[in-house]
Amino acid sequence: MTTKTKPDETWLAPSWQRSREAGLRQTKAPENIRVSSASILDKRYKSSKLIDAVVKTALPLFTQILAKTSSRLILTDDEGVILGTWGQEKFHEKLMTIALDTGYCWQEKYAGTNAIGTALHEKRLVSVVAKQHYIRHYHFISCTACPLYSHAGELIGILDVTSEQNEHGLTTQQLVKNMVQLVQNSLLCELDEGEFVLDVALNSAMLKTGWQARLILDEARCIKAHNNTAPTLFNCSNLIGQNYDRFIENHQQSKAFFSNSTRLRKSDKYRVKAQSSQSLHYGDKQFSSAFDQAQKVFGNDVSLLIHGETGVGKGEFVRELHNVSVRRTGPLVSLNCGAIPKDLLESELFGYAANAFTGANKAGYIGRIRQANKGVLFLDEIAEMPLDAQCRLLSVLQDKVVTPVGALESVSIDVQIVAATHQDLFELVQKGRFRSDLYYRLNGLTVSLPALRNREDKIRLISEIFSKYRRGSQTITEPLMSLMLAHDWPGNIRELENCLKVASLLVDENKAIGLNDLPLSMQTQLASFKCNESLEDQGSLDTHINDALIHAYHRYDGNISQIAKSLKISRNTVYRKLRALHIPK
């Protein structure tokens, strides 16, 4: 991402001056300031909703654009302490040499001019490119950071993209702005006083971009909170407390607004829209069978183990099970075992007593298991759990009690455990990397979710996901659809969804999206199928051609002329293939 632009550097000289006044030297690596483990855990707990919002909304967009580059997505709290980082692992190891990792503080007074610390001071988006860093030790990276704000205008953190490159321009800045907007919109839905989330825009396509006006309404449809787009859209700075329906009547005299309203569920506030099982699959037998089996045992004290490649929708699968189960009125608490530093995982999962160790929160911390009491605990990437934590988890499953770190007494719990992994747990058991007793306790029922490349409903799935993001009357060209059907999608549904979302944003409204409209990395992956066509067996190639034909058939409601034109084949060929597929004209 190297779009060039003349940078605004009015902040640079004052920032360097502050760095000098802090006693830092350009040629000397500064002392790395890291808060205690207890403090990290406490900060992550207080910012848990923010972290979840970043993982849910910002990380997929970051992954789509920068997954193939030496880049990391970094989140800090309002004090510049890093709460989490995501991205290329090899680059992560390199960043750890300069303490750009969880728990370290990157305020200017400790690290000199840097995107996180300077954005924190300036209260605005900042790009610090290579030699603009005050400390020469950091010249190998370029960073763009932007403040995150609550609905009340309070600074709650910094979102940063750090790359091993010499330039961060408009493209990277726009990406960070988009991610910040998505995160802040998501956080609005967490407000306790909210009953409805209402998205409003002047164009229906804008409702799905993240740049729509978002309003949170109470039961009387009075506005309780809004994002920073709303005052600009309505040209009104005093929206709080107004009844939306009366307010919009006055404003629609001069403008036409498009809106989409959804009720927020009190027991599941992190999810804006209730999801039906039909939104997970559109006729795939393996997925349907897995959901039916899981639904029969879910909530009946039978542990569920979900196996599937990264990105197949394990989290969505669990959310839908929770939504239709007897535990739907209880909480659904998720924990990615691979995303928590190993030295913090036990405290995060089991909690800890007040003053359990030096630096611990005086009030203690209840932990994710007790947060999920009367509900569901979803342990994603369970294979990444350290052996010590596995032992304690087994005890919880057997005895139905949890003992916080540093506590003398246990607490009874009632929790449905669901675990998920993309690894072969039985193989890990044989290698001694996973406890056999925990394995047999977790897999009361094991279901496998199919990879996208093997799904029977791929055409419908692509079409339905695209319909969520397309702007205006955007379409997918037939050649691109053929390539998408043939692609292996190693990142599965997550990769597909990110691809379609980004493509719809990059292409003008009402335009047909082709291969050249996609990000370069995706173009390369999809176009590689063209190079390999001659190597494929005829049966496989015929399958891809037939898939494209069926897609065109449904798109044009069986109009033979339009089908032939879109596929660049003769009408006779269309008739012949439809007969072979037993599809009526």
Solvent accessible surface area in square Angstrom, and as a share of the most:
residue,aa,sasa,rsa
1,M,50,0.22
2,T,84,0.49
3,T,62,0.36
4,K,160,0.68
5,T,47,0.27
6,K,193,0.82
7,P,74,0.46
8,D,77,0.40
9,E,74,0.33
10,T,105,0.61
11,W,13,0.05
12,L,31,0.15
13,A,72,0.56
14,P,61,0.38
15,S,0,0.00
16,W,56,0.20
17,Q,78,0.34
18,R,59,0.22
19,S,0,0.00
20,R,119,0.43
21,E,124,0.55
22,A,46,0.35
23,G,61,0.59
24,L,29,0.15
25,R,150,0.55
26,Q,51,0.23
27,T,92,0.54
28,K,123,0.52
29,A,51,0.40
30,P,21,0.13
31,E,140,0.63
32,N,80,0.41
33,I,56,0.29
34,R,100,0.36
35,V,35,0.20
36,S,52,0.34
37,S,45,0.29
38,A,3,0.02
39,S,31,0.20
40,I,1,0.01
41,L,1,0.01
42,D,24,0.12
43,K,33,0.14
44,R,16,0.06
45,Y,86,0.33
46,K,149,0.63
47,S,17,0.11
48,S,29,0.19
49,K,107,0.46
50,L,10,0.05
51,I,14,0.07
52,D,78,0.41
53,A,4,0.03
54,V,0,0.00
55,V,65,0.37
56,K,88,0.37
57,T,24,0.14
58,A,0,0.00
59,L,36,0.18
60,P,32,0.20
61,L,8,0.04
62,F,2,0.01
63,T,50,0.29
64,Q,16,0.07
65,I,41,0.21
66,L,5,0.03
67,A,46,0.36
68,K,140,0.59
69,T,46,0.27
70,S,35,0.23
71,S,1,0.00
72,R,6,0.02
73,L,0,0.00
74,I,0,0.00
75,L,0,0.00
76,T,0,0.00
77,D,9,0.05
78,D,72,0.37
79,E,87,0.39
80,G,0,0.00
81,V,4,0.03
82,I,0,0.00
83,L,1,0.00
84,G,5,0.05
85,T,21,0.12
86,W,34,0.12
87,G,34,0.33
88,Q,56,0.25
89,E,110,0.50
90,K,162,0.69
91,F,4,0.02
92,H,28,0.13
93,E,112,0.50
94,K,89,0.38
95,L,1,0.00
96,M,99,0.44
97,T,99,0.57
98,I,5,0.02
99,A,4,0.03
100,L,4,0.02
101,D,27,0.14
102,T,16,0.09
103,G,0,0.00
104,Y,49,0.19
105,C,11,0.07
106,W,9,0.03
107,Q,43,0.19
108,E,14,0.06
109,K,112,0.47
110,Y,70,0.27
111,A,4,0.03
112,G,0,0.00
113,T,0,0.00
114,N,3,0.02
115,A,1,0.01
116,I,4,0.02
117,G,2,0.02
118,T,0,0.00
119,A,0,0.00
120,L,21,0.10
121,H,98,0.44
122,E,49,0.22
123,K,108,0.46
124,R,87,0.32
125,L,35,0.17
126,V,2,0.01
127,S,14,0.09
128,V,0,0.00
129,V,32,0.19
130,A,13,0.10
131,K,154,0.65
132,Q,28,0.13
133,H,0,0.00
134,Y,8,0.03
135,I,1,0.00
136,R,137,0.50
137,H,92,0.41
138,Y,4,0.02
139,H,45,0.20
140,F,63,0.26
141,I,1,0.00
142,S,0,0.00
143,C,7,0.04
144,T,0,0.00
145,A,0,0.00
146,C,17,0.10
147,P,5,0.03
148,L,0,0.00
149,Y,70,0.27
150,S,27,0.17
151,H,86,0.39
152,A,69,0.54
153,G,51,0.49
154,E,108,0.48
155,L,36,0.18
156,I,44,0.22
157,G,0,0.00
158,I,0,0.00
159,L,0,0.00
160,D,0,0.00
161,V,0,0.00
162,T,1,0.00
163,S,2,0.01
164,E,66,0.30
165,Q,42,0.19
166,N,123,0.63
167,E,50,0.23
168,H,8,0.04
169,G,1,0.01
170,L,97,0.48
171,T,55,0.32
172,T,1,0.01
173,Q,34,0.15
174,Q,83,0.37
175,L,10,0.05
176,V,0,0.00
177,K,85,0.36
178,N,27,0.14
179,M,0,0.00
180,V,10,0.06
181,Q,6,0.03
182,L,24,0.12
183,V,0,0.00
184,Q,21,0.10
185,N,5,0.03
186,S,10,0.07
187,L,28,0.14
188,L,6,0.03
189,C,1,0.01
190,E,29,0.13
191,L,24,0.12
192,D,114,0.59
193,E,79,0.35
194,G,0,0.00
195,E,30,0.13
196,F,30,0.12
197,V,4,0.02
198,L,3,0.01
199,D,13,0.06
200,V,0,0.00
201,A,5,0.04
202,L,88,0.44
203,N,55,0.28
204,S,54,0.35
205,A,6,0.04
206,M,65,0.29
207,L,28,0.14
208,K,95,0.40
209,T,12,0.07
210,G,4,0.04
211,W,87,0.31
212,Q,11,0.05
213,A,1,0.01
214,R,26,0.09
215,L,0,0.00
216,I,0,0.00
217,L,0,0.00
218,D,33,0.17
219,E,107,0.48
220,A,66,0.51
221,R,64,0.23
222,C,31,0.19
223,I,0,0.00
224,K,73,0.31
225,A,1,0.01
226,H,33,0.15
227,N,10,0.05
228,N,99,0.51
229,T,31,0.18
230,A,0,0.00
231,P,34,0.22
232,T,111,0.65
233,L,25,0.12
234,F,3,0.01
235,N,133,0.68
236,C,29,0.18
237,S,106,0.69
238,N,106,0.54
239,L,1,0.00
240,I,93,0.47
241,G,51,0.49
242,Q,59,0.26
243,N,23,0.12
244,Y,12,0.05
245,D,55,0.28
246,R,161,0.59
247,F,12,0.05
248,I,17,0.09
249,E,115,0.52
250,N,100,0.52
251,H,49,0.22
252,Q,88,0.39
253,Q,157,0.70
254,S,99,0.64
255,K,86,0.37
256,A,75,0.58
257,F,23,0.10
258,F,92,0.38
259,S,63,0.41
260,N,68,0.35
261,S,52,0.34
262,T,25,0.15
263,R,123,0.45
264,L,3,0.01
265,R,56,0.20
266,K,112,0.48
267,S,37,0.24
268,D,2,0.01
269,K,23,0.10
270,Y,56,0.21
271,R,22,0.08
272,V,37,0.21
273,K,116,0.49
274,A,59,0.46
275,Q,42,0.18
276,S,62,0.40
277,S,35,0.23
278,Q,93,0.41
279,S,50,0.32
280,L,15,0.07
281,H,26,0.11
282,Y,40,0.15
283,G,50,0.48
284,D,3,0.01
285,K,148,0.63
286,Q,88,0.39
287,F,3,0.01
288,S,33,0.21
289,S,50,0.32
290,A,6,0.05
291,F,11,0.05
292,D,71,0.37
293,Q,85,0.38
294,A,0,0.00
295,Q,81,0.36
296,K,158,0.67
297,V,36,0.21
298,F,8,0.03
299,G,15,0.14
300,N,94,0.48
301,D,111,0.58
302,V,49,0.28
303,S,19,0.12
304,L,1,0.00
305,L,8,0.04
306,I,0,0.00
307,H,65,0.29
308,G,3,0.03
309,E,62,0.28
310,T,61,0.35
311,G,4,0.04
312,V,2,0.01
313,G,15,0.14
314,K,14,0.06
315,G,18,0.18
316,E,65,0.29
317,F,0,0.00
318,V,0,0.00
319,R,57,0.21
320,E,4,0.02
321,L,1,0.00
322,H,0,0.00
323,N,28,0.15
324,V,57,0.33
325,S,9,0.06
326,V,115,0.66
327,R,38,0.14
328,R,112,0.41
329,T,119,0.69
330,G,7,0.07
331,P,45,0.28
332,L,16,0.08
333,V,19,0.11
334,S,53,0.34
335,L,4,0.02
336,N,63,0.32
337,C,3,0.02
338,G,48,0.46
339,A,48,0.37
340,I,12,0.06
341,P,38,0.24
342,K,144,0.61
343,D,99,0.51
344,L,4,0.02
345,L,1,0.00
346,E,47,0.21
347,S,14,0.09
348,E,2,0.01
349,L,0,0.00
350,F,1,0.01
351,G,0,0.00
352,Y,5,0.02
353,A,29,0.22
354,A,54,0.42
355,N,106,0.55
356,A,31,0.24
357,F,73,0.30
358,T,135,0.79
359,G,49,0.47
360,A,12,0.09
361,N,40,0.20
362,K,169,0.72
363,A,91,0.70
364,G,15,0.14
365,Y,11,0.04
366,I,71,0.36
367,G,0,0.00
368,R,26,0.10
369,I,1,0.00
370,R,71,0.26
371,Q,51,0.22
372,A,0,0.00
373,N,53,0.27
374,K,127,0.54
375,G,0,0.00
376,V,0,0.00
377,L,0,0.00
378,F,10,0.04
379,L,0,0.00
380,D,30,0.15
381,E,27,0.12
382,I,0,0.00
383,A,14,0.11
384,E,72,0.32
385,M,5,0.02
386,P,34,0.21
387,L,87,0.43
388,D,103,0.54
389,A,1,0.00
390,Q,0,0.00
391,C,64,0.38
392,R,65,0.24
393,L,0,0.00
394,L,13,0.07
395,S,50,0.32
396,V,6,0.03
397,L,15,0.07
398,Q,91,0.40
399,D,85,0.44
400,K,84,0.36
401,V,44,0.26
402,V,1,0.01
403,T,47,0.27
404,P,9,0.06
405,V,41,0.23
406,G,57,0.54
407,A,30,0.23
408,L,181,0.90
409,E,140,0.63
410,S,61,0.39
411,V,55,0.32
412,S,86,0.56
413,I,17,0.09
414,D,56,0.29
415,V,14,0.08
416,Q,6,0.03
417,I,8,0.04
418,V,0,0.00
419,A,0,0.00
420,A,0,0.00
421,T,1,0.01
422,H,78,0.35
423,Q,40,0.18
424,D,77,0.40
425,L,6,0.03
426,F,93,0.39
427,E,75,0.34
428,L,9,0.05
429,V,25,0.14
430,Q,128,0.57
431,K,121,0.51
432,G,50,0.48
433,R,135,0.49
434,F,4,0.02
435,R,79,0.29
436,S,54,0.35
437,D,57,0.30
438,L,0,0.00
439,Y,28,0.11
440,Y,134,0.51
441,R,104,0.38
442,L,0,0.00
443,N,39,0.20
444,G,51,0.49
445,L,38,0.19
446,T,64,0.37
447,V,5,0.03
448,S,51,0.33
449,L,8,0.04
450,P,9,0.06
451,A,8,0.06
452,L,1,0.01
453,R,93,0.34
454,N,101,0.52
455,R,10,0.04
456,E,114,0.51
457,D,8,0.04
458,K,26,0.11
459,I,32,0.16
460,R,115,0.42
461,L,5,0.03
462,I,0,0.00
463,S,39,0.25
464,E,53,0.24
465,I,12,0.06
466,F,9,0.04
467,S,40,0.26
468,K,93,0.39
469,Y,35,0.13
470,R,106,0.39
471,R,34,0.12
472,G,41,0.40
473,S,71,0.46
474,Q,0,0.00
475,T,39,0.23
476,I,9,0.05
477,T,36,0.21
478,E,7,0.03
479,P,77,0.48
480,L,4,0.02
481,M,1,0.00
482,S,29,0.19
483,L,8,0.04
484,M,1,0.00
485,L,3,0.01
486,A,15,0.12
487,H,20,0.09
488,D,87,0.45
489,W,0,0.00
490,P,84,0.53
491,G,23,0.22
492,N,0,0.00
493,I,27,0.14
494,R,118,0.43
495,E,25,0.11
496,L,0,0.00
497,E,40,0.18
498,N,8,0.04
499,C,0,0.00
500,L,5,0.03
501,K,32,0.14
502,V,5,0.03
503,A,1,0.01
504,S,1,0.01
505,L,56,0.28
506,L,109,0.54
507,V,6,0.03
508,D,105,0.54
509,E,55,0.25
510,N,98,0.50
511,K,95,0.40
512,A,47,0.36
513,I,3,0.01
514,G,15,0.14
515,L,33,0.16
516,N,129,0.66
517,D,35,0.18
518,L,8,0.04
519,P,22,0.14
520,L,138,0.69
521,S,38,0.25
522,M,5,0.02
523,Q,38,0.17
524,T,86,0.50
525,Q,44,0.19
526,L,0,0.00
527,A,31,0.24
528,S,48,0.31
529,F,23,0.10
530,K,112,0.48
531,C,105,0.63
532,N,68,0.35
533,E,64,0.29
534,S,103,0.67
535,L,146,0.73
536,E,50,0.22
537,D,95,0.49
538,Q,114,0.51
539,G,45,0.44
540,S,38,0.25
541,L,39,0.20
542,D,51,0.27
543,T,72,0.42
544,H,32,0.14
545,I,72,0.36
546,N,37,0.19
547,D,37,0.19
548,A,4,0.03
549,L,1,0.01
550,I,49,0.25
551,H,20,0.09
552,A,0,0.00
553,Y,35,0.13
554,H,124,0.55
555,R,84,0.31
556,Y,46,0.18
557,D,136,0.70
558,G,16,0.16
559,N,69,0.35
560,I,17,0.09
561,S,58,0.37
562,Q,89,0.39
563,I,0,0.00
564,A,8,0.06
565,K,166,0.70
566,S,22,0.14
567,L,38,0.19
568,K,167,0.71
569,I,60,0.31
570,S,61,0.40
571,R,116,0.42
572,N,119,0.61
573,T,31,0.18
574,V,0,0.00
575,Y,52,0.20
576,R,132,0.48
577,K,42,0.18
578,L,1,0.00
579,R,151,0.55
580,A,74,0.58
581,L,52,0.26
582,H,168,0.75
583,I,35,0.18
584,P,101,0.64
585,K,158,0.67
